[in-house]
């Protein structure tokens, strides 16, 4: 059978791992002419490319859909779609506001938010992990972090969901954003612009105030740059955490021996192995700035390079028995949060959210069963996870 890989293919999105295995062995530098991409699938090659910002640029963004790819990528990805020195300046200023102290101080409030969503969801024998909890909790966490007033959070949640979910009832794979998502982005930009103006007149103890105050000498973030960071948080801070929660829930259910350990309290191991085994972010794009020769293949300057992180995390050269979900595994080499100067700035927040969520879930749930026939996956060129995970629970006595 011919080796065919496209990030737009719904079949690949539903289960990319068999194709990844063939890519690693048969075509570690794979060319797809129709999608105009070069794909790297081995852990070492992906890790090297993530560190090598000189030859693998982020200037055109992280996703290959026409709406995202190109000079306009900064509108969606802020400093993540920049190279030095622009990236260095922006990340440094954002880091002054997005501190570990600010993240850790959120934990008590995160627990309140988790309990607030779980109490009604678990008031019975069944619930939808995604719709009833995983889609709501991270959205409210980001709103809490940013400083969105409680009265506006339903609006922000609805706009975020319109951006993240795409209508797949139409024929064929989705290769661009639908009008509804573009309208939601515009509305969210408008909302965050107004909130930034209001906060500039009256500070509070939140990330938005921190971004307004962040400075290096006379250099400060402009209001437009701040709004760009807030838009980035919709995908980087909400969608990935939402999908991580679902992927962890599903992976543990599929592996009963590991589920027992996870529900027994090994939360950090559960989260870390999920990030390795089935990461929410499967691919990240780069632009080759010069001809790059790898495994006897030349990627030309200007080539669009897709780094298949999900494949790298299943590379047997780094993770023995990589297709096994194993909470005892050393996951320190995982590529789930990227690498190099673009290592995810929100990694600590994402881990904290997942830890709090599963601590509160396992305090109530002794075991569970997923109705896989009714489960529904999201379809995306770079993200992997579920839109719906109907679950029947056995409550702790």
Phi, psi and omega in degrees: 000134179297147178275115181231128177224127172220131178293347178275347186285120181299325178296319176295317181298323181291326177204088184279347194292322174298322178291318177305316182300319179291320178301314183299322185271322188261330185208072182298340167240101188256138179249126172244105183293320184298319180269354181056054179223153168248136186241126173257132189236348181268145185305311184298318181293320180292315179299318179296317181294322179297326180277333188268076182287346179287320182262338181238095188275151175260008192296335180261007176099184188254348183234149190265355178299144183306325181295331185262330191275135175121190183302335181283359185301329180300333179298328183261328190243001176050227186290345178291338178258033179232157172251165173300147004272351181299316181297317182301314180297309184296313182296321179298316180292317179297322181298332179292334178263322184270070188267160175298324178299316180296320180294311183295327180295342181282344190306312179301320179290323176301320180295320177297316180296317180299313181296322179299325178276327184283326184304308177289328182294324184262013178276064183162191183264349182214154176198168176258111183306320184284301186293324184274339185222300192296332178278340185266315186301306181297328179297316179290329177297313180295320177298319177297315180298312184290323184106028176288126178302146184303326180293342181259356190289328176296320177298312181298321180296316181296319179294319178297318179294325178295328179284318188284323183260138181239143181286116182253018177288337179290167182283141171080166180295154177274124181246001181204169178283136176287163181304325181297322180290319178297321177295321179294321177298316179299318180293323180290321175300316179298317180296311182293330176296313179296320180294322178295318178298315180296318183289333178295338180267340183208103183284152169225182181268074181218174183296321181299317176296321178297321178293323178293328183269345183298130183208148168233100188067237179268355184277128177225161174289139175282161176304322179295321178294322179295315178299322177299320177296319180293324176294320177304322183295339178298313180277311186286331185255341183249301188298315183295320179293318177304312182290325177301316180300316180293318181296322178293317179299317181289317182297318180293322179296322181288346183231085189303322180294321178286329178298319179300319179291320180296311180292341178279358174125356182274062187293311182298319178295322178299313181293313184294321180288328174296317179300329176279311190285319184212069186292146179295326176262111186269328183221157173216137185264153175218164175244126177290127181271347178207170175299131180236121178261128183210127180054038177078007180243140179255118171273121186284154174306135183089354181293143176274120186247125178257119178268110185275081183302320179300328176286316179303325180285352174250015183284118181297341179293338182246323184238097178302143183049051191295338180276001178264133176276112192221111182290347178273359186286147169280113184255014186297337180269007180302143180260010190301327181256021179078205181190170179066210184290346178260015175306136189303122181291334181263017183302317182295322178294316179300317178296318180297316179301313181295319180298312180298315182302312184282332173298317181287324177296311184288343174290338184249325187261121177274327177196169182202162178227128178266135173275087188294331179295332180262354179291150181228131179268153168280154175242123185205150179289336185233341182254152181224133178165200189240147169267330182215134176222079179299130189226134171255131187248154165252115185283150174290142180272000000 
